[in-house]
Amino acid sequence: MRRSKPLLRTLPHFLTWRAFRFRTICSGRHALAAGSVKHLESFTEQFEVGSRLITLETGKIARFANGAVVLAMENTSVLSTVTSAKGDAVRDFLPLTVDYQEKQFVQGVIPTSFMRREGAPKERELLCGRIIDRPIRPLFLPGFYHEVQVTASVLSSDGKQDPDVLSANATSAALMLSDIPWGGPIGMVRIGRICGQFIVNPTMDELKLSDLNLIYACTKDKTLMIDVQAREISEKDLEAGLRMAHPEAVKYIEPQIRLAAKAGKSKKEYKLSMLSDKTLEKVGNIAEAPIEAVFTDPSYGKFERGEALENITQDVKKVLEEEGDEESLKVLSKAVDTVRKKVVRKRIIAEGYRLDGRQLDEVRPLYCEAGYLSMLHGSALFSRGETQVLCTVTLGAPTDAQRLESVVGPPTKRFMLHYSFPPFCINEVGKRGGLNRREVGHGTLAEKALLAVLPPEEDFPYTVRVNSEVMASDGSTSMATVCGGSMALMDAGIPVREHVAGVSVGLVSELDPSTGEITDYRILTDILGLEDHLGDIDFKIAGSRNGVTAIQLDMKPAGIPLDIICECLEPGRKARVQILDHMDQEINVPRNKNDSTSPRLATLKYNNDALRRLIGPMGALKRKMEEETGARMSVGDGTLTIVAKNQSVMDKVLEKIDFIVGREIEVGGIYTGIVATIKEYGAFVEFNGGQQGLLHISELSHEPVSRVSEVVSVGQKLSLMCIGQDVHGNIKLSLKATLPRRGGMETNDVVEGSVASAKETANIWAPVGNVSSTQEQQNSVSESSLGNLELGEAKSQTSQTSQVPVILIRSAAECDEEEKSSSLNLSSKGSHVDNEVELDRKSKSRRSQNVNDSPPKSKSRRSQVVIDSPSSHSGPLPYKNVKKTKLSMMKESKSDHQRPEEDEQEPKDKESSESAKDLKLGTKVTAKVDQIRAHGLVLDLGGGIRGMYRFEENNKKDFKIGDEMRVVCSSFSSKGIPVLSFVDDE
């Protein structure tokens, strides 16, 4: 080509790229040459607040915005921009929008979403937007109804400082630089408190230790916004924190004024939508008297009052239409609202009476009902006046905690409160969309209030979700949510320290027209919705009897003096205590639900090998169990948490877990197993997570069995009872112990108690019981463990001999030793156990003494602790690998402090056994009641012999110590001890 067209090889200089001052694309630079680039002039201001250097900068980035400022503190920087609409405003409100953005690039992270980009605003972004919006909104000029948009973006974050306060100060500086008429600047500061010392601009690590998280915004001399989360801080300490925060927040104001003087724009003349004096006078003359008549009638409810006011508005409209006053008709609603505000404020300040006839410090009638929905974990219905809220509590596993992707703060949240404000609660028609800023803000306020009294995560690891459904709204629904949520938490059995209540305090003030200063004011307790709308502030205060836990202050005027704000704390405290008294009358301690229909939670402890067997490959086995049972399982480090809809579902999933993983073997416990092999002498059964036991031919049925295959077959599923161990440590199982006898007699009650322990001693939250009471249940069930094998054998033999009430002879020392050993701590290394029940009577008597000395307690699922063993396992009931359960270590030697007692006890037991042998069948003796115990009587038979009479079902009588009775020797137990029954002398 070059040869055919040589002219293309050389071009005149005026046609080359460089002649046009372009560079080649491959050079990696801009297409246009950097000849003369206009210098980007920037302006900065530096200052210190709380020993931290803060920098304000403008002019370098976002130059097209009406106002743009970058604020930096250490390695955290935020950009705030302000823009406004250009057209004339045809509306009667300020359309201010504040958007706060936290993108993942600020901390060097790629989003984990499918699209790998940020989606809709998160809750935290909405809350930070509210923090910015609340203090700047009152400072826009009255009648300024042009659309304004504020966008605050985090540029970088080191995770030490929360960017929300920085964004608010940057927004204030951006508004000062813009041409928008605004009454700023403002300053905002965060205050913490550690060990009684206040800290300005605390880091995130310091906030974890702080009992106060106070955000304070103000102008030079007035308060604009307060937001508090605290751990029951007193009103006096809170006031001290507020007074310290004001001068620190003012330090942000002067640098903004200096920066605006350097780079600020001149304020633009915007058209203000103001009401003319003529319109106000005309509407006031028509509507003032009827409005005053409505507001002075306390019999009106919310909707009756609203309907009467609407009728007045329509009457004014008719008059204006007849007069043809088009100008007044355009602003009719605003004018009527202004007249309402004037009438209400005048009556409250002059006469001290409110819309519904209450005194200024009077709380509306209260109604509390805990447990409104019995099927749920917890529920409560709370009403204050016409405001009504239904709160419910749902508990979940630790893995149900909400995952957060915020720049700062914890990665998860285990306590959530979701507030819902449906349209029907105010008799309106509306659509239910996504996240609502108001709902998120109210829910977070109530969440902060309740978070202070929740138990620590170490004591209560479950995830808690509170739902607040507003049923009717007439003011202060967020504070009603606090009260209802606190009762619902107690109804769910969550061990909260105490109740939390909230109340909203309002303010009505009178201003000097010339100076704008407050000349007179009244503080209102528990404000109505209309009083909130027509008043100056909405001061929400929540807390317990010990102090404040959450505060949110919003206001309509351009600031209120701090002294008046602090004065509102005491009326709020008095009203809060009054509400707490009503709540305590309904429920004052966490409730323990034991009904079978309420949802259940259980936490089980296993070793990691057992958990791996439970989960299965890729979690397949766990998912299959969840699909079959409907329960949800969460696996942690050595723990398994189960959430079930009711007790039947919990029993079903526990049965499956026991079959796969197994539980600690205990004598008297009933287990489900599958016959693996059949021999001439019995069958080997696989049960309890892969362990094997021997079902001897003699334990198949109460009747003689000639062949094992006649009763069981390979693969058959059986419910068997563990009756002990043989001399080699093998597990002995019994089928006949679970079967009723020919005469209709069931198996012995010790066995039945053991069966109950297999289900009931799990740490099942129903929903959350008392830890001490749970421990007592475990201790009571432990009486039917392996150490009581002799008692079970004696009862079994007695049942075969006689079906009448019997007395089991045993020495007093033997009984005392059994009771003493049943209360020993299981941490004492275990005891030597020999259950050679197939040996002759003499050797068996000696071994029975060793078992009675220290019977191991039956273990619940809550205490299924696996003990590490440095040596290889050789116990009778092995787990896999080198782990031993406490049952498998029972062959170890006794502890030193038990042996002297056993040496002294052995001669007494021998003597009582020899004396007992002197009795013969049919011998009648007179016995005295020596002791009264839970399951029977200890009787003194004379000659140093004492015995125990076990109560039969439905045959328990009233006995007193010293009562005499005639007994007869009816048989002998397997240990050679005589068994006696009552003698009817008549």
Secondary structure, 3 states (H helix, E strand, C coil): CCCCCHHHHCCCHHHCCHHHCECCHHHCCCCECCCCCCCCCCEEEEEEECCEEEEEEECCCCCCCCEEEEEEECCEEEEEEEEECCCCCCCCCCCEEEEEECCHHHHCCCCCCCCCCCCCCCHHHHHHHHHHHHHHHHHECCCCCCCEEEEEEEEECCCCCCHHHHHHHHHHHHHHHCCCCECCCCEEEEEEEECCEEEECCCHHHHHHCCEEEEEEECCCCEEEEEEEEEEECHHHHHHHHHHHHHHHHCCHHHHHHHHHHHCCCCCCCCCCCCCHHHHHHHHHHHHHHHHHHHCCCCCCHHHHHHHHHHHHHHHHHHHHHHCCHHHHHCHHHHHHHHHHHHHHHHHHHHCCCCCCCCCCCCCCEEEEECCCCCCCEEEEEEECCEEEEEEEEEECHHHCEECCCCCCCCEECEEEEEECCHHHHCCCCCCCCCCHHHHHHHHHHHHHHHCCCCCCCCCCCEEEEEEEEEECCCCHHHHHHHHHHHHHHHCCCCCCCCCEEEEEEEEEEECCCCCCEEEEEEEECCCHHHHHHCCEEEEEEECCCCEEEEEEEECCCCECHHHHHHCHHHHHHHHHHHHHHHHHHCCCCCCCCCCCCCEEEEEECCHHHHHHHHCHHHHHHHHHHHHHCCEEEECCCEEEEEECCHHHHHHHHHHHHHHCCCCCCCCCEEEEEEEEECCCEEEEEECCCEEEEEEHHHCCCCCCCCHHHCCCCCCEEEEEEEEECCCCCEEEECHHHCCCCCCCCCCHHHHHHHHHHHHCCCEECCCCCHHHHHHHHHHHHHHCHHHHHHHHHHHHHHHHCCCCEEEECCHHHHHHHHHHHCCCCCCCCCCCCCCCCCCHHHHHHHHHHHHHCCCCCCCHHHCCCEECCCCCCCCCCCCCCEECCHHHCCCCCCCCCHHHHHHHHHHHHHHHHHHHCCCCCCEEEEEEEEECCCEEEEEEECCEEEEEECCCCCCCCCCCCCEEEEEEEEECCCCCEEEEECCCC
